[in-house]
Amino acid sequence: MTFELQKLVRGNIKILTPYSSARHEFKGEASVFLDANENSFGSPLAEAFNRYPDPLQWKLKSGISKIKDVPAENIFIGNGSDEVIDLAYRIFCNPGIDNVIICPPTYGMYEVSANINDVETKKVNLTENFQLNVEEILAATDQNTKLLFICSPNNPTGNSMNRNDIERLLNNFDGLVLIDEAYINFSNEKTFIQELTKYKNLIVMQTLSKAWGLASLRLGLAFASLEIIELFNKVKPPYNINKASQQLAVEALQNTEQVDEWVQQIVAQRELLAKELSNFSFVKRIFESDANFLLLKVEDAANLYNYLAANKIIVRNRSKEVFCDNCLRITIGTPDEDQLLLKVLKNYTS
Ligand SMILES: *Cc1c(COP(=O)(O)O)cnc(C)c1O
C-alpha cells in the first residue's frame, strides 16, 4: 500500500490561503480589543456573548483529550458530525471526478453529503450478517476513490463491524478510511482512536450527540493525524463552534459519572426491551445491537409504525434500506417510556 496524504488533497485546497480571523491573528492577553468589530458595550444577556469564540476550541479539546486519551492537537470539532463529513468531501473529493465507498444499509448522511458535493458514491452492500464485504470493497476502489465510510456500530443495523476486517481495509486501501463511532459508548468493542499513529489513513468520528446527551449543541468530533487535522482547520468556517456550545460542553465533560451511569442503564434497558419485544408474535427478528437502539423485523412495518404514531409513539421505519424491509428502528427510552411502548404494543392486532 502506498498512502500519501498530499496526493489525496484537492488541488485548490493544497494552494488555499485560509481566512485569517482577528482571534487567529492575535491570540494573547490584552486589555482593549478593537480588532474584530464586535460590540464593545456588551450583549443584551446576563452573560457576555459579544466576543467571537476561540476558533480552535482549545479548552474543550483539552477536556476531550483527557477523557479520550488522545492529544488535543489530534482532535477536530465540527458543528455536528455532519460538518466533519462535509469537510472530508470538500478537502479530498474533486466534484464530478472522485468517488467514495459506502456500505449500505448505513447512515444516510454519507450519501446526501456526497450528492451535495457532486461526488459519486460506490455502494458495496454489507453481507447478509451486516458485516463488511472486504474483497468487494477493495475490488470497487479505483484511482479516484478517496474515502471509505465505515459505521461501527452501524446505524441502522446496530452491530459492530469485525475489527479484523476494518484492519484489513486500513492496511490495503490507499485512500482515507473514516470510521464513524457515533455509538461506541454503548458497545464493548474497542475504539480505533488509539490507532492513529499506526494508521496514517485513519479518521475516527465520534459525537457528543448520543451517549453524551448534547445533540442540540451540535458537536461532532474527528480524531486523526496532525496533517489531516491541519487540513480540516484550514477549510472549516473560522468560528464553526459557537461560544455557548463550547462553554456548555466544557461544563458537561465534568459530569462523566452521570454519562457512564446512563450508558450502563441504556445498555441494560436495551437487553430488557429486546427480551420483552421478542415475545410478540408480530416481531420476526431482533438484531443484535451494540448501540442505543434496536432494529426489528416485523410483520408489517408501515402498519405498526402508523399504529404507534396514532398512539403518540414515534419510531423510525427503515424499510426502504437494503436488507431492511419491514424493519423498524427503535431508540431505547427511559424505563417509563419503554413500559408505555410495551403496553401499547400489547393492544396491537396486526
Ligand atoms: C447520530 C449519528 C451521528 C451524529 O451526528 P451529529 O451530527 O454529530 O449529531 C453520526 N453518525 C451516525 C452514524 C449517527 O447515527
The ligand as an SDF file (V2000), in Angstrom:
LIG
                    3D

 15 15  0  0  0  0  0  0  0  0999 V2000
  -26.4570   10.1920   15.1070 C   0  0  0  0  0  0  0  0  0  0  0  0
  -25.3120    9.8690   14.2670 C   0  0  0  0  0  0  0  0  0  0  0  0
  -24.2550   10.7880   14.1260 C   0  0  0  0  0  0  0  0  0  0  0  0
  -24.2580   12.0770   14.8800 C   0  0  0  0  0  0  0  0  0  0  0  0
  -24.4030   13.1720   14.0970 O   0  0  0  0  0  0  0  0  0  0  0  0
  -24.2350   14.6160   14.7430 P   0  0  0  0  0  0  0  0  0  0  0  0
  -24.2630   15.4900   13.5310 O   0  0  0  0  0  0  0  0  0  0  0  0
  -22.9190   14.6490   15.4490 O   0  0  0  0  0  0  0  0  0  0  0  0
  -25.3790   14.8300   15.6590 O   0  0  0  0  0  0  0  0  0  0  0  0
  -23.1720   10.4320   13.3540 C   0  0  0  0  0  0  0  0  0  0  0  0
  -23.1180    9.2430   12.7450 N   0  0  0  0  0  0  0  0  0  0  0  0
  -24.0980    8.3430   12.8700 C   0  0  0  0  0  0  0  0  0  0  0  0
  -23.9720    7.0210   12.2190 C   0  0  0  0  0  0  0  0  0  0  0  0
  -25.2270    8.6380   13.6170 C   0  0  0  0  0  0  0  0  0  0  0  0
  -26.2110    7.7300   13.7060 O   0  0  0  0  0  0  0  0  0  0  0  0
  1  2  1  0
  2  3  1  0
  2 14  2  0
  3  4  1  0
  3 10  2  0
  4  5  1  0
  5  6  1  0
  6  7  2  0
  6  8  1  0
  6  9  1  0
 10 11  1  0
 11 12  2  0
 12 13  1  0
 12 14  1  0
 14 15  1  0
M  END
$$$$
